[in-house]
Every structure is written in C-alpha cells, then in structure tokens.
Amino acid sequence: MQSLAMKKRKKVYQMKMLYVMLLLPVVHLALFSYAPMYGVIIAFKDFRPGLGIWDSHWNQFAHFKEMMHDFAFQRALRNTFRDGLYFLALFPVIEAVEYLRLSGDLPTLFTVY
C-alpha cells in the first residue's frame, strides 16, 4: 500500500505537462505584472542615481504633496472629472438616438445624412 505522499508525488508526475504549460503564463505574469512594481518604489524615495533605488532615502509623500498643490495637476484632475461626468450624462442619450436612427423609428428631422 502506498503512502499519501507517494500518491501525491505520482499524481504530480502524471500531470507534469500541465505544469509545463502553466510555466509560461506564470513567468509572463511575474515578468510583466510584478517586476515593474520595483520601479514604483521611486515615487516614495528621494531618488539619487548614484545611490540606486534601495540606498536612496525615503521621502514619505513629498512628491505626492507637491503634485497635489500644482495648479496644472488640479486643472487636469478637474477636467478629467468633468469629462467623465459629461460622458456619463450624454452617452445614454447618444446611444438612444443612434438606436432609433438605425431602427428607422427616428423622425427625419433628426436623421443625419
């Protein structure tokens, strides 16, 4: 009679091709999703190229505080929210008009040639 560990080892060995097939997506995920996070650390550091990322000192949220007080950032943020609200308000209307136009139920007054 085989032990439980031997049965599991045999099962893993039987499905070795499945693990080989899973290897490529796992490597892709690690390479393109987790490796770039290494560079995100720079946003929280007072980065000096001579020191590198790990030896540079932490600056807490100094870069973010500076960005939040920048007039151009505030204007861009305001414009982004405004455009998003316009889209949310106008998209259903545009879709309804387009649906009516394509179905032929829209009066000719609103038809675009």
C-alpha positions as CSV (number, residue, x, y, z in Angstrom):
1,M,0.0,0.0,0.0
2,Q,1.4,3.4,-1.0
3,S,1.6,6.3,1.4
4,L,-0.3,9.5,0.8
5,A,2.9,11.4,-0.1
6,M,3.7,8.8,-2.8
7,K,0.3,9.0,-4.3
8,K,0.5,12.8,-4.5
9,R,4.0,12.6,-6.0
10,K,2.8,10.1,-8.6
11,K,-0.2,12.4,-9.4
12,V,2.1,15.4,-9.9
13,Y,4.4,13.3,-12.1
14,Q,1.4,12.2,-14.2
15,M,0.4,15.9,-14.7
16,K,3.9,17.2,-15.4
17,M,2.9,18.5,-18.9
18,L,0.1,20.6,-17.3
19,Y,2.8,22.2,-15.0
20,V,5.0,22.8,-18.1
21,M,2.1,24.5,-19.8
22,L,1.4,26.6,-16.8
23,L,5.0,27.7,-16.6
24,L,4.8,30.3,-19.5
25,P,1.8,32.2,-18.1
26,V,3.3,32.3,-14.6
27,V,6.6,33.6,-16.0
28,H,4.7,36.2,-18.1
29,L,2.7,37.3,-15.1
30,A,5.8,37.7,-12.9
31,L,7.8,39.4,-15.6
32,F,5.1,41.9,-16.8
33,S,3.0,42.4,-13.7
34,Y,5.3,42.1,-10.7
35,A,8.7,43.1,-12.0
36,P,7.6,46.7,-13.0
37,M,6.4,47.3,-9.4
38,Y,10.1,47.5,-8.5
39,G,10.2,50.9,-10.2
40,V,7.1,52.2,-8.4
41,I,9.2,52.5,-5.3
42,I,11.0,55.5,-6.8
43,A,7.8,57.6,-6.2
44,F,8.3,57.2,-2.4
45,K,12.0,57.8,-2.4
46,D,14.3,60.8,-2.8
47,F,16.0,59.0,-5.7
48,R,19.6,59.6,-6.4
49,P,21.0,57.7,-9.4
50,G,24.4,57.3,-7.7
51,L,22.8,55.6,-4.8
52,G,20.3,53.5,-6.6
53,I,16.8,52.7,-5.7
54,W,17.5,50.7,-2.5
55,D,20.0,53.1,-0.9
56,S,18.1,56.3,-1.6
57,H,16.3,57.8,1.4
58,W,12.5,57.5,1.9
59,N,10.7,60.9,1.4
60,Q,7.2,59.7,2.6
61,F,4.7,61.5,0.4
62,A,6.7,64.6,-0.6
63,H,6.3,64.1,-4.3
64,F,2.6,63.5,-4.0
65,K,2.1,66.6,-1.8
66,E,4.0,68.7,-4.3
67,M,1.9,67.3,-7.2
68,M,-1.4,67.9,-5.4
69,H,-0.5,71.6,-4.9
70,D,0.4,72.1,-8.5
71,F,-2.1,74.2,-10.4
72,A,-1.7,72.2,-13.6
73,F,-2.5,68.9,-11.8
74,Q,-5.6,70.4,-10.2
75,R,-6.8,71.7,-13.5
76,A,-6.2,68.4,-15.2
77,L,-7.9,66.5,-12.4
78,R,-10.9,68.8,-12.6
79,N,-11.1,68.4,-16.4
80,T,-10.9,64.6,-16.1
81,F,-13.8,64.5,-13.7
82,R,-15.9,67.0,-15.7
83,D,-15.3,65.0,-18.9
84,G,-16.2,61.8,-17.1
85,L,-19.5,63.3,-15.9
86,Y,-20.3,64.6,-19.4
87,F,-19.7,61.2,-20.8
88,L,-21.9,59.5,-18.2
89,A,-24.7,62.0,-18.9
90,L,-24.5,62.1,-22.7
91,F,-23.6,58.6,-23.6
92,P,-27.1,57.1,-23.0
93,V,-28.7,59.9,-25.0
94,I,-26.3,59.4,-27.9
95,E,-26.9,55.6,-27.8
96,A,-30.7,56.0,-27.8
97,V,-30.6,58.4,-30.8
98,E,-28.3,56.0,-32.6
99,Y,-30.5,53.1,-31.9
100,L,-33.6,54.9,-33.1
101,R,-31.8,56.1,-36.2
102,L,-30.6,52.6,-37.1
103,S,-34.0,51.0,-36.4
104,G,-35.8,53.6,-38.6
105,D,-38.0,54.9,-35.8
106,L,-36.3,58.3,-35.6
107,P,-38.2,61.1,-37.4
108,T,-36.5,62.5,-40.4
109,L,-35.9,65.8,-38.6
110,F,-33.1,64.2,-36.6
111,T,-31.7,61.9,-39.2
112,V,-28.0,62.6,-40.0
113,Y,-27.1,62.2,-43.7
